[in-house]
Amino acid sequence: MQTHTQRFQDLPIYQLAFQASVEVFASAQAFADAPEAPDLIRRLLAQSRKVRAHIARAWGKRQDQVALVGELCAAQDAASEVQRWIEATVLEGYLSADAGQTLYDHYRAIHT
């Protein structure tokens, strides 16, 4: 018997986005004391939160296919931007390559 999802929080893609944003937050704490960190962290966290916000909005618009697709595309765009910020934090030495790769892979799964 097939069950129907009742809430966007039950969607596996939302759960992945939520967990990824929690991991981004935890990782950002490792470089929070760096002079440039506040702006970098603000941007990284904002984009990671946008991913899950767009997924939640898509759920609310699921009856309108055009709006649904638009929100899912926006979630993919935000995930791609998070990947760019993750790359920057690794290249600038704030995150290790391994930590960055783990986060990057989470957002690649969301982006595809």
KOLTOR-628188 format. One record per atom (N, C-alpha, C, CB): atom name; x, y, z. Coordinates in steps of 0.05 Angstrom, whole numbers, plus 5000, padded with zeros to 4 digits. Glycine has a CB too. Layout:
<recs>
+----+------+------+------+
! at !   xx !   yy !   zz !
+----+------+------+------+
! CA !    X !    Y !    Z !
...
+----+------+------+------+
</recs>
This chain:
<recs>
+----+------+------+------+
! at !   xx !   yy !   zz !
+----+------+------+------+
!  N ! 5017 ! 4977 ! 5000 !
! CA ! 5000 ! 5000 ! 5000 !
!  C ! 5018 ! 5025 ! 5000 !
! CB ! 4981 ! 5000 ! 5025 !
!  N ! 5012 ! 5043 ! 4983 !
! CA ! 5028 ! 5068 ! 4980 !
!  C ! 5017 ! 5088 ! 5000 !
! CB ! 5026 ! 5079 ! 4952 !
!  N ! 5036 ! 5101 ! 5014 !
! CA ! 5028 ! 5122 ! 5033 !
!  C ! 5033 ! 5149 ! 5020 !
! CB ! 5044 ! 5120 ! 5060 !
!  N ! 5018 ! 5169 ! 5027 !
! CA ! 5021 ! 5195 ! 5016 !
!  C ! 5035 ! 5213 ! 5036 !
! CB ! 4993 ! 5207 ! 5009 !
!  N ! 5053 ! 5229 ! 5027 !
! CA ! 5067 ! 5248 ! 5043 !
!  C ! 5047 ! 5270 ! 5052 !
! CB ! 5092 ! 5260 ! 5029 !
!  N ! 5047 ! 5275 ! 5077 !
! CA ! 5028 ! 5295 ! 5088 !
!  C ! 5041 ! 5322 ! 5093 !
! CB ! 5016 ! 5285 ! 5113 !
!  N ! 5068 ! 5322 ! 5096 !
! CA ! 5082 ! 5347 ! 5103 !
!  C ! 5108 ! 5349 ! 5087 !
! CB ! 5088 ! 5349 ! 5133 !
!  N ! 5116 ! 5373 ! 5081 !
! CA ! 5141 ! 5376 ! 5066 !
!  C ! 5165 ! 5366 ! 5082 !
! CB ! 5146 ! 5405 ! 5058 !
!  N ! 5163 ! 5366 ! 5109 !
! CA ! 5184 ! 5357 ! 5126 !
!  C ! 5189 ! 5327 ! 5123 !
! CB ! 5178 ! 5363 ! 5155 !
!  N ! 5170 ! 5313 ! 5111 !
! CA ! 5173 ! 5284 ! 5107 !
!  C ! 5187 ! 5277 ! 5080 !
! CB ! 5146 ! 5270 ! 5108 !
!  N ! 5190 ! 5297 ! 5063 !
! CA ! 5203 ! 5292 ! 5038 !
!  C ! 5232 ! 5286 ! 5041 !
! CB ! 5199 ! 5317 ! 5019 !
!  N ! 5243 ! 5265 ! 5030 !
! CA ! 5271 ! 5259 ! 5033 !
!  C ! 5289 ! 5281 ! 5023 !
! CB ! 5278 ! 5233 ! 5017 !
!  N ! 5282 ! 5296 ! 5002 !
! CA ! 5299 ! 5317 ! 4993 !
!  C ! 5299 ! 5340 ! 5013 !
! CB ! 5289 ! 5327 ! 4965 !
!  N ! 5277 ! 5346 ! 5026 !
! CA ! 5276 ! 5366 ! 5046 !
!  C ! 5293 ! 5358 ! 5070 !
! CB ! 5247 ! 5372 ! 5055 !
!  N ! 5291 ! 5333 ! 5078 !
! CA ! 5307 ! 5323 ! 5101 !
!  C ! 5337 ! 5325 ! 5095 !
! CB ! 5299 ! 5293 ! 5107 !
!  N ! 5345 ! 5319 ! 5070 !
! CA ! 5373 ! 5322 ! 5062 !
!  C ! 5381 ! 5351 ! 5063 !
! CB ! 5377 ! 5310 ! 5034 !
!  N ! 5364 ! 5369 ! 5053 !
! CA ! 5371 ! 5397 ! 5053 !
!  C ! 5373 ! 5408 ! 5082 !
! CB ! 5350 ! 5413 ! 5037 !
!  N ! 5355 ! 5399 ! 5099 !
! CA ! 5356 ! 5407 ! 5127 !
!  C ! 5381 ! 5398 ! 5140 !
! CB ! 5331 ! 5397 ! 5142 !
!  N ! 5387 ! 5372 ! 5137 !
! CA ! 5412 ! 5361 ! 5149 !
!  C ! 5437 ! 5375 ! 5138 !
! CB ! 5413 ! 5331 ! 5145 !
!  N ! 5437 ! 5380 ! 5112 !
! CA ! 5460 ! 5394 ! 5100 !
!  C ! 5463 ! 5422 ! 5112 !
! CB ! 5457 ! 5395 ! 5070 !
!  N ! 5441 ! 5436 ! 5116 !
! CA ! 5444 ! 5463 ! 5127 !
!  C ! 5453 ! 5462 ! 5156 !
! CB ! 5417 ! 5478 ! 5126 !
!  N ! 5445 ! 5442 ! 5171 !
! CA ! 5455 ! 5439 ! 5198 !
!  C ! 5485 ! 5433 ! 5198 !
! CB ! 5440 ! 5415 ! 5213 !
!  N ! 5494 ! 5417 ! 5179 !
! CA ! 5523 ! 5411 ! 5177 !
!  C ! 5539 ! 5436 ! 5168 !
! CB ! 5528 ! 5388 ! 5157 !
!  N ! 5527 ! 5452 ! 5150 !
! CA ! 5540 ! 5477 ! 5142 !
!  C ! 5543 ! 5495 ! 5167 !
! CB ! 5523 ! 5492 ! 5120 !
!  N ! 5522 ! 5497 ! 5183 !
! CA ! 5524 ! 5514 ! 5207 !
!  C ! 5546 ! 5504 ! 5225 !
! CB ! 5497 ! 5514 ! 5221 !
!  N ! 5546 ! 5478 ! 5230 !
! CA ! 5567 ! 5467 ! 5248 !
!  C ! 5595 ! 5471 ! 5237 !
! CB ! 5562 ! 5436 ! 5253 !
!  N ! 5598 ! 5468 ! 5211 !
! CA ! 5624 ! 5471 ! 5198 !
!  C ! 5633 ! 5501 ! 5200 !
! CB ! 5624 ! 5462 ! 5169 !
!  N ! 5614 ! 5519 ! 5197 !
! CA ! 5621 ! 5547 ! 5198 !
!  C ! 5631 ! 5556 ! 5225 !
! CB ! 5596 ! 5564 ! 5190 !
!  N ! 5623 ! 5542 ! 5246 !
! CA ! 5632 ! 5549 ! 5272 !
!  C ! 5662 ! 5546 ! 5275 !
! CB ! 5617 ! 5533 ! 5293 !
!  N ! 5674 ! 5528 ! 5258 !
! CA ! 5703 ! 5523 ! 5260 !
!  C ! 5719 ! 5547 ! 5251 !
! CB ! 5709 ! 5499 ! 5242 !
!  N ! 5708 ! 5565 ! 5235 !
! CA ! 5723 ! 5588 ! 5226 !
!  C ! 5709 ! 5614 ! 5233 !
! CB ! 5727 ! 5586 ! 5196 !
!  N ! 5692 ! 5614 ! 5252 !
! CA ! 5676 ! 5637 ! 5260 !
!  C ! 5693 ! 5660 ! 5270 !
! CB ! 5656 ! 5630 ! 5280 !
!  N ! 5717 ! 5655 ! 5281 !
! CA ! 5734 ! 5676 ! 5292 !
!  C ! 5752 ! 5690 ! 5272 !
! CB ! 5751 ! 5664 ! 5314 !
!  N ! 5752 ! 5680 ! 5248 !
! CA ! 5769 ! 5693 ! 5227 !
!  C ! 5758 ! 5721 ! 5221 !
! CB ! 5770 ! 5675 ! 5201 !
!  N ! 5775 ! 5740 ! 5214 !
! CA ! 5765 ! 5768 ! 5209 !
!  C ! 5744 ! 5770 ! 5187 !
! CB ! 5788 ! 5785 ! 5203 !
!  N ! 5747 ! 5755 ! 5166 !
! CA ! 5728 ! 5756 ! 5143 !
!  C ! 5704 ! 5738 ! 5147 !
! CB ! 5742 ! 5749 ! 5117 !
!  N ! 5704 ! 5722 ! 5168 !
! CA ! 5685 ! 5701 ! 5172 !
!  C ! 5656 ! 5710 ! 5174 !
! CB ! 5691 ! 5686 ! 5196 !
!  N ! 5650 ! 5732 ! 5188 !
! CA ! 5621 ! 5739 ! 5191 !
!  C ! 5606 ! 5741 ! 5164 !
! CB ! 5618 ! 5764 ! 5206 !
!  N ! 5618 ! 5755 ! 5145 !
! CA ! 5605 ! 5758 ! 5119 !
!  C ! 5603 ! 5732 ! 5104 !
! CB ! 5619 ! 5779 ! 5102 !
!  N ! 5624 ! 5716 ! 5104 !
! CA ! 5625 ! 5691 ! 5091 !
!  C ! 5605 ! 5672 ! 5103 !
! CB ! 5653 ! 5678 ! 5092 !
!  N ! 5604 ! 5670 ! 5129 !
! CA ! 5585 ! 5653 ! 5143 !
!  C ! 5556 ! 5661 ! 5138 !
! CB ! 5591 ! 5653 ! 5174 !
!  N ! 5551 ! 5687 ! 5139 !
! CA ! 5524 ! 5698 ! 5134 !
!  C ! 5515 ! 5689 ! 5106 !
! CB ! 5524 ! 5728 ! 5136 !
!  N ! 5532 ! 5692 ! 5086 !
! CA ! 5524 ! 5685 ! 5059 !
!  C ! 5520 ! 5655 ! 5056 !
! CB ! 5545 ! 5694 ! 5039 !
!  N ! 5538 ! 5639 ! 5067 !
! CA ! 5536 ! 5610 ! 5065 !
!  C ! 5511 ! 5600 ! 5079 !
! CB ! 5561 ! 5597 ! 5078 !
!  N ! 5506 ! 5610 ! 5103 !
! CA ! 5482 ! 5601 ! 5118 !
!  C ! 5456 ! 5610 ! 5104 !
! CB ! 5483 ! 5612 ! 5146 !
!  N ! 5456 ! 5634 ! 5094 !
! CA ! 5432 ! 5644 ! 5080 !
!  C ! 5425 ! 5627 ! 5056 !
! CB ! 5436 ! 5673 ! 5072 !
!  N ! 5445 ! 5620 ! 5040 !
! CA ! 5440 ! 5604 ! 5017 !
!  C ! 5431 ! 5575 ! 5025 !
! CB ! 5464 ! 5603 ! 4999 !
!  N ! 5444 ! 5564 ! 5045 !
! CA ! 5437 ! 5537 ! 5053 !
!  C ! 5408 ! 5536 ! 5063 !
! CB ! 5456 ! 5526 ! 5075 !
!  N ! 5400 ! 5557 ! 5076 !
! CA ! 5372 ! 5559 ! 5086 !
!  C ! 5352 ! 5564 ! 5063 !
! CB ! 5369 ! 5581 ! 5107 !
!  N ! 5361 ! 5578 ! 5043 !
! CA ! 5344 ! 5582 ! 5019 !
!  C ! 5337 ! 5556 ! 5005 !
! CB ! 5357 ! 5602 ! 5000 !
!  N ! 5356 ! 5538 ! 5005 !
! CA ! 5351 ! 5512 ! 4992 !
!  C ! 5326 ! 5499 ! 5004 !
! CB ! 5376 ! 5493 ! 4994 !
!  N ! 5327 ! 5496 ! 5030 !
! CA ! 5304 ! 5483 ! 5043 !
!  C ! 5279 ! 5500 ! 5042 !
! CB ! 5311 ! 5476 ! 5072 !
!  N ! 5281 ! 5526 ! 5042 !
! CA ! 5258 ! 5543 ! 5040 !
!  C ! 5244 ! 5540 ! 5013 !
! CB ! 5266 ! 5573 ! 5045 !
!  N ! 5260 ! 5538 ! 4992 !
! CA ! 5248 ! 5534 ! 4965 !
!  C ! 5234 ! 5507 ! 4963 !
! CB ! 5269 ! 5537 ! 4944 !
!  N ! 5246 ! 5487 ! 4975 !
! CA ! 5233 ! 5460 ! 4975 !
!  C ! 5207 ! 5462 ! 4990 !
! CB ! 5252 ! 5439 ! 4988 !
!  N ! 5206 ! 5475 ! 5012 !
! CA ! 5181 ! 5478 ! 5028 !
!  C ! 5160 ! 5494 ! 5011 !
! CB ! 5186 ! 5492 ! 5055 !
!  N ! 5169 ! 5515 ! 4998 !
! CA ! 5150 ! 5531 ! 4981 !
!  C ! 5140 ! 5514 ! 4958 !
! CB ! 5164 ! 5556 ! 4971 !
!  N ! 5158 ! 5497 ! 4947 !
! CA ! 5149 ! 5480 ! 4924 !
!  C ! 5127 ! 5461 ! 4934 !
! CB ! 5173 ! 5464 ! 4914 !
!  N ! 5129 ! 5451 ! 4958 !
! CA ! 5109 ! 5434 ! 4969 !
!  C ! 5082 ! 5449 ! 4970 !
! CB ! 5116 ! 5423 ! 4997 !
!  N ! 5083 ! 5473 ! 4979 !
! CA ! 5058 ! 5489 ! 4980 !
!  C ! 5046 ! 5495 ! 4953 !
! CB ! 5064 ! 5515 ! 4995 !
!  N ! 5063 ! 5494 ! 4932 !
! CA ! 5053 ! 5501 ! 4905 !
!  C ! 5050 ! 5476 ! 4888 !
! CB ! 5072 ! 5520 ! 4892 !
!  N ! 5048 ! 5453 ! 4901 !
! CA ! 5048 ! 5427 ! 4886 !
!  C ! 5024 ! 5424 ! 4867 !
! CB ! 5049 ! 5404 ! 4905 !
!  N ! 5003 ! 5440 ! 4872 !
! CA ! 4980 ! 5438 ! 4854 !
!  C ! 4983 ! 5454 ! 4828 !
! CB ! 4955 ! 5448 ! 4869 !
!  N ! 5003 ! 5471 ! 4828 !
! CA ! 5009 ! 5488 ! 4805 !
!  C ! 5036 ! 5480 ! 4794 !
! CB ! 5009 ! 5519 ! 4812 !
!  N ! 5036 ! 5463 ! 4773 !
! CA ! 5061 ! 5451 ! 4763 !
!  C ! 5082 ! 5472 ! 4756 !
! CB ! 5055 ! 5433 ! 4740 !
!  N ! 5074 ! 5494 ! 4743 !
! CA ! 5093 ! 5514 ! 4735 !
!  C ! 5106 ! 5527 ! 4760 !
! CB ! 5079 ! 5536 ! 4718 !
!  N ! 5090 ! 5533 ! 4780 !
! CA ! 5101 ! 5545 ! 4805 !
!  C ! 5119 ! 5525 ! 4820 !
! CB ! 5078 ! 5554 ! 4823 !
!  N ! 5110 ! 5500 ! 4820 !
! CA ! 5125 ! 5478 ! 4833 !
!  C ! 5153 ! 5476 ! 4820 !
! CB ! 5110 ! 5451 ! 4831 !
!  N ! 5153 ! 5474 ! 4794 !
! CA ! 5179 ! 5472 ! 4780 !
!  C ! 5196 ! 5496 ! 4784 !
! CB ! 5174 ! 5467 ! 4749 !
!  N ! 5184 ! 5520 ! 4785 !
! CA ! 5199 ! 5544 ! 4790 !
!  C ! 5213 ! 5544 ! 4817 !
! CB ! 5180 ! 5568 ! 4788 !
!  N ! 5199 ! 5535 ! 4837 !
! CA ! 5210 ! 5534 ! 4864 !
!  C ! 5232 ! 5512 ! 4866 !
! CB ! 5189 ! 5528 ! 4885 !
!  N ! 5228 ! 5490 ! 4852 !
! CA ! 5249 ! 5469 ! 4852 !
!  C ! 5274 ! 5478 ! 4837 !
! CB ! 5238 ! 5443 ! 4840 !
!  N ! 5270 ! 5493 ! 4816 !
! CA ! 5293 ! 5505 ! 4802 !
!  C ! 5307 ! 5525 ! 4819 !
! CB ! 5284 ! 5519 ! 4775 !
!  N ! 5292 ! 5541 ! 4834 !
! CA ! 5305 ! 5560 ! 4853 !
!  C ! 5320 ! 5545 ! 4875 !
! CB ! 5283 ! 5578 ! 4866 !
!  N ! 5310 ! 5522 ! 4884 !
! CA ! 5325 ! 5506 ! 4904 !
!  C ! 5351 ! 5496 ! 4892 !
! CB ! 5307 ! 5483 ! 4914 !
!  N ! 5349 ! 5487 ! 4867 !
! CA ! 5374 ! 5478 ! 4853 !
!  C ! 5394 ! 5500 ! 4850 !
! CB ! 5367 ! 5465 ! 4826 !
!  N ! 5384 ! 5524 ! 4843 !
! CA ! 5402 ! 5547 ! 4840 !
!  C ! 5416 ! 5554 ! 4867 !
! CB ! 5387 ! 5571 ! 4829 !
!  N ! 5400 ! 5553 ! 4888 !
! CA ! 5411 ! 5559 ! 4914 !
!  C ! 5431 ! 5538 ! 4922 !
! CB ! 5389 ! 5561 ! 4935 !
!  N ! 5426 ! 5513 ! 4916 !
! CA ! 5445 ! 5491 ! 4923 !
!  C ! 5471 ! 5495 ! 4907 !
! CB ! 5432 ! 5463 ! 4916 !
!  N ! 5468 ! 5503 ! 4882 !
! CA ! 5492 ! 5508 ! 4866 !
!  C ! 5509 ! 5531 ! 4879 !
! CB ! 5485 ! 5515 ! 4837 !
!  N ! 5495 ! 5552 ! 4888 !
! CA ! 5509 ! 5574 ! 4900 !
!  C ! 5523 ! 5565 ! 4926 !
! CB ! 5490 ! 5598 ! 4906 !
!  N ! 5510 ! 5548 ! 4942 !
! CA ! 5522 ! 5538 ! 4966 !
!  C ! 5548 ! 5523 ! 4959 !
! CB ! 5503 ! 5519 ! 4982 !
!  N ! 5547 ! 5508 ! 4937 !
! CA ! 5571 ! 5494 ! 4928 !
!  C ! 5593 ! 5513 ! 4922 !
! CB ! 5565 ! 5477 ! 4904 !
!  N ! 5587 ! 5536 ! 4910 !
! CA ! 5608 ! 5556 ! 4904 !
!  C ! 5620 ! 5567 ! 4930 !
! CB ! 5596 ! 5579 ! 4887 !
!  N ! 5603 ! 5573 ! 4950 !
! CA ! 5612 ! 5583 ! 4975 !
!  C ! 5629 ! 5562 ! 4990 !
! CB ! 5589 ! 5592 ! 4993 !
!  N ! 5621 ! 5537 ! 4988 !
! CA ! 5637 ! 5515 ! 5000 !
!  C ! 5665 ! 5514 ! 4986 !
! CB ! 5623 ! 5488 ! 4997 !
!  N ! 5665 ! 5516 ! 4960 !
! CA ! 5691 ! 5516 ! 4946 !
!  C ! 5708 ! 5539 ! 4956 !
! CB ! 5687 ! 5519 ! 4915 !
!  N ! 5696 ! 5562 ! 4959 !
! CA ! 5711 ! 5586 ! 4969 !
!  C ! 5723 ! 5581 ! 4997 !
! CB ! 5694 ! 5611 ! 4968 !
!  N ! 5707 ! 5569 ! 5014 !
! CA ! 5717 ! 5565 ! 5042 !
!  C ! 5740 ! 5545 ! 5042 !
! CB ! 5694 ! 5555 ! 5060 !
!  N ! 5739 ! 5526 ! 5024 !
! CA ! 5761 ! 5506 ! 5023 !
!  C ! 5786 ! 5520 ! 5011 !
! CB ! 5753 ! 5482 ! 5006 !
!  N ! 5783 ! 5534 ! 4989 !
! CA ! 5805 ! 5548 ! 4976 !
!  C ! 5818 ! 5569 ! 4993 !
! CB ! 5796 ! 5560 ! 4950 !
!  N ! 5802 ! 5582 ! 5010 !
! CA ! 5812 ! 5603 ! 5028 !
!  C ! 5823 ! 5591 ! 5054 !
! CB ! 5791 ! 5623 ! 5034 !
!  N ! 5821 ! 5565 ! 5057 !
! CA ! 5833 ! 5551 ! 5081 !
!  C ! 5815 ! 5551 ! 5105 !
! CB ! 5857 ! 5565 ! 5087 !
!  N ! 5790 ! 5557 ! 5103 !
! CA ! 5772 ! 5557 ! 5126 !
!  C ! 5762 ! 5528 ! 5132 !
! CB ! 5748 ! 5575 ! 5122 !
!  N ! 5758 ! 5513 ! 5112 !
! CA ! 5749 ! 5485 ! 5115 !
!  C ! 5770 ! 5466 ! 5102 !
! CB ! 5721 ! 5480 ! 5102 !
!  N ! 5773 ! 5443 ! 5114 !
! CA ! 5790 ! 5423 ! 5102 !
!  C ! 5777 ! 5413 ! 5076 !
! CB ! 5795 ! 5399 ! 5122 !
!  N ! 5794 ! 5401 ! 5059 !
! CA ! 5783 ! 5390 ! 5034 !
!  C ! 5763 ! 5368 ! 5039 !
! CB ! 5806 ! 5379 ! 5017 !
!  N ! 5768 ! 5352 ! 5059 !
! CA ! 5749 ! 5330 ! 5065 !
!  C ! 5722 ! 5341 ! 5075 !
! CB ! 5761 ! 5312 ! 5086 !
!  N ! 5723 ! 5360 ! 5093 !
! CA ! 5698 ! 5372 ! 5104 !
!  C ! 5683 ! 5386 ! 5081 !
! CB ! 5704 ! 5391 ! 5127 !
!  N ! 5698 ! 5400 ! 5065 !
! CA ! 5685 ! 5414 ! 5042 !
!  C ! 5673 ! 5394 ! 5022 !
! CB ! 5705 ! 5431 ! 5028 !
!  N ! 5687 ! 5372 ! 5017 !
! CA ! 5676 ! 5352 ! 4998 !
!  C ! 5651 ! 5340 ! 5009 !
! CB ! 5697 ! 5331 ! 4993 !
!  N ! 5650 ! 5334 ! 5034 !
! CA ! 5626 ! 5322 ! 5046 !
!  C ! 5602 ! 5341 ! 5043 !
! CB ! 5630 ! 5316 ! 5076 !
!  N ! 5606 ! 5367 ! 5049 !
! CA ! 5584 ! 5386 ! 5046 !
!  C ! 5577 ! 5389 ! 5016 !
! CB ! 5592 ! 5413 ! 5057 !
!  N ! 5597 ! 5391 ! 4999 !
! CA ! 5593 ! 5394 ! 4971 !
!  C ! 5575 ! 5371 ! 4960 !
! CB ! 5620 ! 5395 ! 4956 !
!  N ! 5582 ! 5347 ! 4969 !
! CA ! 5567 ! 5323 ! 4959 !
!  C ! 5538 ! 5324 ! 4968 !
! CB ! 5580 ! 5298 ! 4970 !
!  N ! 5532 ! 5334 ! 4992 !
! CA ! 5504 ! 5337 ! 5001 !
!  C ! 5489 ! 5355 ! 4981 !
! CB ! 5503 ! 5348 ! 5030 !
!  N ! 5501 ! 5377 ! 4974 !
! CA ! 5488 ! 5396 ! 4957 !
!  C ! 5487 ! 5387 ! 4928 !
! CB ! 5501 ! 5423 ! 4958 !
!  N ! 5506 ! 5370 ! 4920 !
! CA ! 5505 ! 5358 ! 4893 !
!  C ! 5480 ! 5339 ! 4892 !
! CB ! 5531 ! 5342 ! 4886 !
!  N ! 5475 ! 5324 ! 4913 !
! CA ! 5452 ! 5307 ! 4913 !
!  C ! 5426 ! 5323 ! 4912 !
! CB ! 5452 ! 5289 ! 4939 !
!  N ! 5425 ! 5346 ! 4924 !
! CA ! 5402 ! 5363 ! 4922 !
!  C ! 5399 ! 5376 ! 4895 !
! CB ! 5403 ! 5385 ! 4944 !
!  N ! 5422 ! 5383 ! 4884 !
! CA ! 5422 ! 5398 ! 4858 !
!  C ! 5414 ! 5380 ! 4835 !
! CB ! 5450 ! 5409 ! 4853 !
!  N ! 5418 ! 5354 ! 4837 !
! CA ! 5412 ! 5337 ! 4814 !
!  C ! 5384 ! 5326 ! 4815 !
! CB ! 5432 ! 5314 ! 4812 !
+----+------+------+------+
</recs>
